[in-house]
């Protein structure tokens, strides 16, 4: 390692990439194949792009066929119980793959790999898993692969000591016209139901010059939509000497030359400021979409969640956003059945949903997470009863969505054509908000902005190119 410097230096890991490439050429006649399985949030998807970039630099070719792979890596999520259960089952299936392929390497990373109990389970019950590494050492993947190929035993690295941001890792994007752009990592909020601060660490913001440099590169590559990522993007730049907060960063990216759009997620209501809303209003490239997780409409439940805002504060933010940007579309996250929540408190959430009229909702029944405060709270309401509340909320939101769709009829929108539609001969695209419109067109329009008039409204919006 001394030839390359500290393991936390990019130059060190580039050295390991070169060593791995040399080893692979000795082991395989043809380039070996790698397969990545990604669970969870957009941050994990973005991390997978870096993993893909490092693997390709090391000499691996990517494959969608897990059984054809010589290297399988699971990038895991610990936020929801369902995601964790899927990981255990899918990792377990690699036992059979390993029997058939002697040189197969199986790795696990991501948020589950940062949990002590989970790592112990991998050690004891999954002997065919070769490498387990946490979120803070993603950049050291080349080192881990080199050690394993060189005959090292199983590798478990979940250190939290090094939590700085390593810039310059090779990245292989998984989309042609859209791109994820992480601007910060970690979270300081400690909501009582959430494991993110434990598995992603404390907030760390990238320097604005690095963010702008990457944004320029994405624009030069032809990306038409750039989504800024962070567990709480509103906290960007807090405590940093450069003095660039999130609102200022938005303005700086908006000022870059090129025909592209800017999205961002996720925003915490407690940090959603007037300055940010004004930046959204002023920046013509920032999409008129604000994802503002509410979680609950009950002040008592919000306090128990440690959300640090009230129902009144949330509604005032929504009102101000709509005042400044009448065309803004709002989406949100809601947890149903938080420990101790009563049906009357749940109805307060339903009331806020009816008032705000969200374009869409991401709704979840409460899932206890290890090490969180909420996991130790009394939870007398049955899962079955929570399921009924959940269904009731979904029905309300479906009615609102149908009502909202009617407002699109006859209007023309600038749409980024980004995919094929659900019917043959149709394409699909997003408005500057978050609405999806399908329309007839040729595939050469994908990646372009087109003006579309909405002619038909059902569960899907259909229109015609103008």
C-alpha positions as CSV (number, residue, x, y, z in Angstrom):
1,X,0.0,0.0,0.0
2,X,2.9,2.3,0.6
3,X,3.5,2.6,-3.1
4,X,0.2,4.4,-3.4
5,X,-0.2,6.3,-0.2
6,X,-3.1,6.1,2.3
7,X,-6.0,3.8,1.5
8,X,-8.2,6.8,1.7
9,X,-6.3,8.5,-1.1
10,X,-7.8,8.3,-4.6
11,X,-4.3,7.6,-6.0
12,X,-4.1,4.6,-3.7
13,X,-7.3,3.1,-5.0
14,X,-6.4,3.9,-8.6
15,X,-3.3,1.8,-7.9
16,X,-5.4,-1.1,-6.7
17,X,-7.6,-0.8,-9.8
18,X,-4.5,-1.3,-12.0
19,X,-3.4,-4.3,-9.8
20,X,-6.9,-5.9,-10.1
21,X,-6.9,-5.4,-13.9
22,X,-3.6,-7.2,-14.1
23,X,-4.8,-10.1,-11.9
24,X,-8.0,-10.5,-13.8
25,X,-6.1,-10.8,-17.1
26,X,-4.1,-13.7,-15.6
27,X,-7.2,-15.5,-14.2
28,X,-9.6,-15.1,-17.1
29,X,-9.2,-15.5,-20.8
30,X,-12.1,-13.1,-21.5
31,X,-13.1,-10.1,-19.4
32,X,-15.0,-11.3,-16.3
33,X,-18.5,-10.1,-15.7
34,X,-20.0,-8.2,-12.8
35,X,-23.6,-7.8,-11.7
36,X,-24.9,-5.1,-9.3
37,X,-28.2,-5.4,-7.3
38,X,-29.4,-2.1,-5.9
39,X,-32.0,-1.6,-3.1
40,X,-33.5,1.6,-1.6
41,X,-33.1,5.2,-2.4
42,X,-31.6,7.3,-5.1
43,X,-28.4,7.7,-3.1
44,X,-27.9,4.0,-3.4
45,X,-28.5,4.2,-7.1
46,X,-25.9,7.0,-7.3
47,X,-23.4,4.9,-5.3
48,X,-24.0,2.0,-7.6
49,X,-22.9,4.3,-10.5
50,X,-19.6,4.7,-8.7
51,X,-19.3,1.0,-8.0
52,X,-19.9,0.3,-11.7
53,X,-17.3,2.9,-12.7
54,X,-14.7,1.3,-10.4
55,X,-15.5,-2.2,-11.6
56,X,-15.2,-1.3,-15.3
57,X,-11.9,0.5,-14.6
58,X,-10.7,-2.7,-12.9
59,X,-11.5,-4.7,-16.0
60,X,-15.0,-6.1,-15.4
61,X,-17.8,-6.0,-17.9
62,X,-21.3,-5.5,-16.6
63,X,-24.0,-8.1,-17.1
64,X,-27.8,-8.1,-16.4
65,X,-27.6,-11.9,-15.9
66,X,-26.7,-12.6,-12.3
67,X,-25.9,-16.3,-13.1
68,X,-23.3,-15.2,-15.7
69,X,-21.5,-13.0,-13.3
70,X,-18.0,-13.5,-11.8
71,X,-18.5,-10.7,-9.3
72,X,-21.9,-10.1,-7.6
73,X,-22.4,-7.1,-5.3
74,X,-25.5,-6.2,-3.4
75,X,-25.9,-2.5,-2.5
76,X,-28.4,-2.7,0.4
77,X,-30.9,-0.5,2.2
78,X,-31.8,-0.6,5.9
79,X,-34.6,2.0,5.9
80,X,-37.5,-0.5,5.4
81,X,-37.9,-4.1,6.8
82,X,-39.1,-5.3,3.4
83,X,-35.9,-4.2,1.6
84,X,-33.8,-6.1,4.2
85,X,-35.8,-9.3,3.9
86,X,-35.3,-9.2,0.1
87,X,-31.6,-8.8,0.6
88,X,-31.3,-11.9,2.9
89,X,-33.2,-14.1,0.4
90,X,-31.3,-12.9,-2.7
91,X,-27.9,-13.1,-1.1
92,X,-28.7,-16.6,0.1
93,X,-29.4,-17.6,-3.5
94,X,-25.8,-16.9,-4.4
95,X,-24.8,-20.0,-2.5
96,X,-25.8,-22.1,-5.5
97,X,-24.0,-19.8,-7.9
98,X,-20.8,-20.2,-6.0
99,X,-21.0,-24.0,-6.2
100,X,-21.0,-23.8,-10.0
101,X,-18.3,-21.1,-10.3
102,X,-15.2,-21.5,-8.2
103,X,-13.8,-17.9,-8.7
104,X,-17.1,-16.1,-8.1
105,X,-16.8,-13.2,-5.6
106,X,-19.9,-12.1,-3.6
107,X,-19.9,-8.7,-1.9
108,X,-22.4,-6.8,0.2
109,X,-22.3,-3.0,0.8
110,X,-24.6,-0.2,1.6
111,X,-26.6,0.7,4.7
112,X,-27.2,-2.9,6.0
113,X,-23.5,-3.5,5.8
114,X,-23.0,-0.6,8.3
115,X,-25.1,-2.3,11.0
116,X,-23.1,-4.4,13.5
117,X,-25.8,-7.1,14.0
118,X,-26.2,-7.5,10.2
119,X,-22.4,-7.9,9.7
120,X,-22.3,-10.6,12.4
121,X,-25.1,-12.5,10.7
122,X,-23.2,-12.4,7.4
123,X,-20.1,-13.7,9.2
124,X,-21.8,-16.6,10.9
125,X,-24.6,-17.6,8.5
126,X,-23.4,-16.6,5.0
127,X,-19.9,-18.1,4.6
128,X,-20.0,-17.7,0.8
129,X,-20.1,-13.9,1.1
130,X,-16.6,-12.8,0.5
131,X,-16.6,-9.0,1.1
132,X,-18.8,-6.9,3.4
133,X,-18.1,-3.1,3.5
134,X,-20.0,-0.1,4.9
135,X,-21.1,3.2,3.4
136,X,-18.0,5.1,4.6
137,X,-15.5,3.0,2.7
138,X,-17.2,2.7,-0.7
139,X,-14.1,4.2,-2.3
140,X,-12.0,1.3,-1.1
141,X,-13.7,-1.3,-3.2
142,X,-10.7,-1.8,-5.5
143,X,-8.5,-2.5,-2.4
144,X,-11.0,-5.1,-1.2
145,X,-11.2,-6.8,-4.6
146,X,-7.5,-6.9,-4.9
147,X,-7.0,-8.5,-1.4
148,X,-9.6,-11.1,-2.1
149,X,-8.2,-12.0,-5.5
150,X,-4.7,-12.2,-3.9
151,X,-5.8,-14.9,-1.6
152,X,-6.9,-12.9,1.4
153,X,-9.6,-14.4,3.7
154,X,-13.1,-12.9,3.9
155,X,-13.1,-9.1,4.3
156,X,-15.3,-7.1,6.7
157,X,-14.8,-3.4,6.8
158,X,-17.4,-1.2,8.4
159,X,-15.2,1.5,9.9
160,X,-16.8,4.9,10.6
161,X,-13.5,6.6,11.3
162,X,-13.0,8.0,7.7
163,X,-16.1,9.9,6.7
164,X,-14.7,12.5,4.4
165,X,-15.8,12.7,0.8
166,X,-13.5,11.2,-1.8
167,X,-13.8,13.1,-5.1
168,X,-12.9,11.9,-8.5
169,X,-14.0,8.3,-8.4
170,X,-14.8,6.8,-11.8
171,X,-18.5,6.9,-12.4
172,X,-20.6,4.9,-15.0
173,X,-24.0,6.5,-15.3
174,X,-27.0,4.2,-15.8
175,X,-29.1,6.7,-17.7
176,X,-28.5,8.6,-20.9
177,X,-30.4,11.9,-20.4
178,X,-30.8,12.1,-16.7
179,X,-28.2,12.1,-13.9
180,X,-28.0,11.9,-10.1
181,X,-25.6,14.5,-8.6
182,X,-24.9,14.0,-4.9
183,X,-24.2,17.2,-3.1
184,X,-24.0,15.9,0.5
185,X,-24.0,12.8,2.5
186,X,-25.3,11.8,5.9
187,X,-27.9,13.3,8.2
188,X,-28.0,15.2,11.6
189,X,-31.7,15.1,12.2
190,X,-32.1,11.8,14.2
191,X,-35.8,11.3,13.5
192,X,-36.8,8.7,16.0
193,X,-37.9,6.1,13.3
194,X,-34.8,6.5,11.0
195,X,-31.5,4.7,10.8
196,X,-29.9,7.0,8.3
197,X,-27.7,8.9,10.8
198,X,-26.4,5.6,12.1
199,X,-25.6,4.0,8.7
200,X,-24.8,7.1,6.6
201,X,-23.1,9.2,9.3
202,X,-23.3,12.9,10.0
203,X,-23.8,15.5,7.4
204,X,-20.9,16.2,5.0
205,X,-21.3,18.6,2.1
206,X,-19.3,18.5,-1.1
207,X,-17.4,21.7,-1.9
208,X,-19.4,23.8,-4.3
209,X,-16.6,23.9,-6.9
210,X,-16.7,20.1,-7.1
211,X,-20.5,20.1,-7.5
212,X,-20.4,22.8,-10.2
213,X,-17.5,21.0,-12.0
214,X,-19.5,17.7,-12.1
215,X,-22.7,19.6,-13.2
216,X,-20.8,21.2,-16.1
217,X,-19.5,17.7,-17.1
218,X,-23.0,16.3,-17.1
219,X,-24.3,19.1,-19.2
220,X,-21.5,18.7,-21.7
221,X,-22.4,15.0,-21.9
222,X,-25.9,15.9,-22.9
223,X,-27.8,15.3,-19.7
224,X,-31.1,17.1,-19.7
225,X,-32.2,16.5,-16.1
226,X,-29.9,16.7,-13.1
227,X,-31.2,15.6,-9.7
228,X,-29.3,17.0,-6.7
229,X,-29.2,14.4,-4.0
230,X,-28.8,14.5,-0.2
231,X,-30.6,13.0,2.8
232,X,-31.5,16.7,3.5
233,X,-30.4,18.9,0.7
234,X,-31.7,22.0,2.6
235,X,-28.8,21.5,5.0
236,X,-26.2,21.8,2.3
237,X,-23.2,23.9,3.3
238,X,-24.2,24.3,7.0
239,X,-21.1,25.2,9.0
240,X,-18.8,25.3,5.9
241,X,-16.4,28.2,5.4
242,X,-17.3,28.7,1.8
243,X,-20.7,30.2,2.8
244,X,-22.7,28.6,0.0
245,X,-26.0,27.3,1.2
246,X,-28.5,25.2,-0.8
247,X,-30.4,28.2,-2.2
248,X,-27.1,29.8,-3.4
249,X,-26.0,26.5,-4.9
250,X,-29.2,26.2,-6.9
251,X,-28.7,29.7,-8.3
252,X,-25.1,28.8,-9.3
253,X,-26.1,25.6,-11.1
254,X,-29.0,27.4,-12.7
255,X,-26.6,30.0,-14.1
256,X,-24.6,27.3,-16.0
257,X,-25.0,27.4,-19.8
258,X,-27.1,24.7,-21.4
259,X,-30.7,23.5,-21.9
260,X,-31.3,21.3,-18.9
261,X,-33.5,21.0,-15.8
262,X,-32.7,20.8,-12.1
263,X,-34.5,18.6,-9.6
264,X,-33.5,17.9,-6.0
265,X,-34.5,15.7,-3.1
266,X,-35.0,15.3,-0.3
267,X,-36.1,18.5,1.5
268,X,-36.7,18.6,5.3
269,X,-39.6,21.0,6.2
270,X,-37.7,22.4,9.2
271,X,-35.0,23.7,6.9
272,X,-37.1,24.8,4.0
273,X,-36.5,28.6,4.0
274,X,-37.9,31.6,2.3
275,X,-34.6,32.0,0.6
276,X,-34.9,28.5,-0.9
277,X,-38.4,29.1,-2.2
278,X,-37.4,32.4,-3.7
279,X,-34.4,30.7,-5.5
280,X,-36.8,28.1,-6.9
281,X,-39.1,30.9,-8.1
282,X,-36.3,32.8,-9.7
283,X,-34.4,29.9,-11.3
284,X,-36.0,29.1,-14.7
285,X,-34.2,25.7,-14.9
286,X,-35.3,24.5,-11.4
287,X,-38.4,22.3,-11.9
288,X,-41.6,23.3,-10.2
289,X,-41.6,20.3,-8.0
290,X,-41.0,20.2,-4.3
291,X,-40.8,16.9,-2.4
292,X,-41.5,17.9,1.2
293,X,-41.9,14.8,3.5
294,X,-44.7,15.5,6.0
295,X,-44.7,12.1,7.7
296,X,-47.7,13.0,9.9
297,X,-50.4,15.7,10.3
298,X,-50.5,15.3,14.1
299,X,-48.4,17.7,16.2
300,X,-48.1,15.1,18.9
301,X,-46.9,12.4,16.5
302,X,-44.5,14.9,14.8
303,X,-43.0,15.7,18.1
304,X,-42.7,11.9,18.9
305,X,-40.9,11.6,15.5
306,X,-38.5,14.4,16.4
307,X,-39.4,16.2,13.2
308,X,-39.1,19.7,14.7
309,X,-42.0,21.4,12.9
310,X,-45.7,21.6,13.4
311,X,-48.7,21.0,11.2
312,X,-49.2,24.8,11.1
313,X,-45.6,25.3,10.1
314,X,-45.9,22.7,7.3
315,X,-49.1,24.2,5.9
316,X,-47.6,27.7,6.0
317,X,-44.6,26.5,3.9
318,X,-47.0,24.9,1.4
319,X,-49.1,28.1,1.2
320,X,-46.0,30.2,0.7
321,X,-44.6,27.9,-2.0
322,X,-48.0,28.0,-3.9
323,X,-48.1,31.8,-3.5
324,X,-44.7,32.2,-5.1
325,X,-45.1,29.4,-7.7
326,X,-48.8,28.8,-8.4
327,X,-47.8,26.0,-10.8
328,X,-45.7,24.1,-8.2
329,X,-46.4,20.4,-7.7
330,X,-45.9,18.9,-4.2
331,X,-45.2,15.4,-3.2
332,X,-44.6,13.9,0.2
333,X,-43.8,10.9,2.4
334,X,-46.2,9.7,5.1
335,X,-45.8,7.0,7.8
336,X,-49.0,5.3,8.8
337,X,-49.3,3.8,12.3
338,X,-46.3,5.4,14.1
339,X,-46.1,3.9,17.6
340,X,-48.8,5.3,19.8
341,X,-50.7,7.0,16.9
342,X,-54.4,6.9,17.3
343,X,-57.0,6.8,14.6
344,X,-58.0,10.4,15.4
345,X,-54.3,11.5,14.9
346,X,-54.2,9.5,11.6
347,X,-57.3,11.5,10.5
348,X,-55.3,14.7,11.1
349,X,-52.9,13.4,8.5
350,X,-55.7,12.7,6.1
351,X,-57.0,16.2,6.7
352,X,-53.6,17.7,5.7
353,X,-53.5,15.6,2.6
354,X,-56.9,16.9,1.6
355,X,-55.8,20.5,2.2
356,X,-52.5,20.3,0.3
357,X,-53.7,18.1,-2.6
358,X,-50.4,16.4,-3.2
359,X,-49.6,15.3,-6.8
360,X,-48.5,12.0,-5.3
361,X,-47.5,10.4,-2.0
362,X,-45.0,7.8,-0.9
363,X,-46.8,6.1,2.0
364,X,-45.5,3.4,4.3
365,X,-46.8,1.5,7.3
366,X,-44.4,2.0,10.2
367,X,-41.5,-0.4,10.2
368,X,-39.4,-0.5,13.4
369,X,-35.6,-0.2,12.8
370,X,-33.0,-1.4,15.2
371,X,-31.2,1.2,17.3
372,X,-33.9,3.8,16.7
373,X,-35.9,5.4,19.5
374,X,-39.2,4.5,17.9
375,X,-38.4,0.8,17.9
376,X,-38.6,0.9,21.7
377,X,-41.9,2.7,21.9
378,X,-45.2,1.0,22.8
379,X,-47.1,0.2,19.7
380,X,-50.6,-1.1,20.6
381,X,-52.3,-0.8,17.2
382,X,-52.2,-4.0,15.2
383,X,-50.7,-4.3,11.8
384,X,-54.1,-5.3,10.4
385,X,-55.6,-2.1,11.7
386,X,-52.8,0.0,10.4
387,X,-53.4,-1.7,7.0
388,X,-57.0,-0.4,7.0
389,X,-55.7,3.2,7.7
390,X,-53.2,2.8,4.9
391,X,-55.9,1.7,2.5
392,X,-58.1,4.7,3.5
393,X,-55.3,7.1,2.9
394,X,-54.5,5.6,-0.5
395,X,-58.2,6.0,-1.5
396,X,-58.2,9.6,-0.5
397,X,-55.0,10.3,-2.5
398,X,-56.3,8.4,-5.6
399,X,-59.4,10.7,-5.6
400,X,-57.1,13.8,-5.3
401,X,-54.9,12.6,-8.1
402,X,-57.9,12.0,-10.4
403,X,-59.1,15.5,-9.5
404,X,-55.7,17.0,-10.1
405,X,-55.4,15.3,-13.5
406,X,-58.5,17.1,-14.7
407,X,-56.6,20.4,-14.3
408,X,-54.1,19.3,-17.1
409,X,-56.8,18.9,-19.8
410,X,-56.4,21.2,-22.7
411,X,-53.2,22.8,-21.5
412,X,-49.8,22.6,-23.2
413,X,-46.6,21.7,-21.3
414,X,-42.9,21.6,-22.1
415,X,-42.1,17.9,-21.6
416,X,-38.7,16.1,-21.4
417,X,-39.2,13.0,-23.5
418,X,-37.4,10.3,-21.6
419,X,-38.9,6.9,-22.4
420,X,-41.3,4.8,-24.4
421,X,-45.0,5.0,-23.5
422,X,-47.2,2.2,-22.3
423,X,-48.7,1.7,-25.8
424,X,-46.9,1.0,-29.0
425,X,-46.0,4.1,-30.9
426,X,-46.2,6.3,-27.8
427,X,-43.5,8.1,-25.9
428,X,-43.5,9.3,-22.3
429,X,-42.2,12.4,-20.7
430,X,-42.2,14.6,-17.6
431,X,-43.4,18.1,-17.2
432,X,-41.5,20.7,-15.2
433,X,-43.5,19.5,-12.3
434,X,-43.8,15.8,-11.8
435,X,-46.6,14.8,-14.1
436,X,-46.0,12.1,-16.8
437,X,-47.6,12.6,-20.2
438,X,-47.8,10.0,-23.0
439,X,-48.0,11.0,-26.6
440,X,-47.4,9.6,-30.1
441,X,-43.9,10.1,-31.5
442,X,-40.8,8.6,-32.9
443,X,-37.9,7.3,-30.7
444,X,-35.5,10.0,-32.0
445,X,-37.4,12.4,-29.8
446,X,-36.2,10.7,-26.6
447,X,-33.8,13.1,-24.9
448,X,-35.4,16.2,-26.3
449,X,-37.8,18.8,-25.0
450,X,-41.2,18.9,-26.8
451,X,-44.4,20.9,-26.3
452,X,-47.3,18.6,-25.6
453,X,-51.0,19.5,-25.3
454,X,-53.0,17.2,-22.9
455,X,-56.1,15.9,-24.8
456,X,-57.2,12.9,-22.7
457,X,-57.2,12.4,-18.9
458,X,-57.5,9.1,-17.1
459,X,-55.1,7.5,-14.7
460,X,-52.5,8.4,-17.4
461,X,-52.3,11.8,-19.2
462,X,-52.3,11.5,-23.0
463,X,-51.5,14.4,-25.3
464,X,-50.4,15.6,-28.7
465,X,-47.1,17.2,-29.7
466,X,-47.7,20.8,-30.7
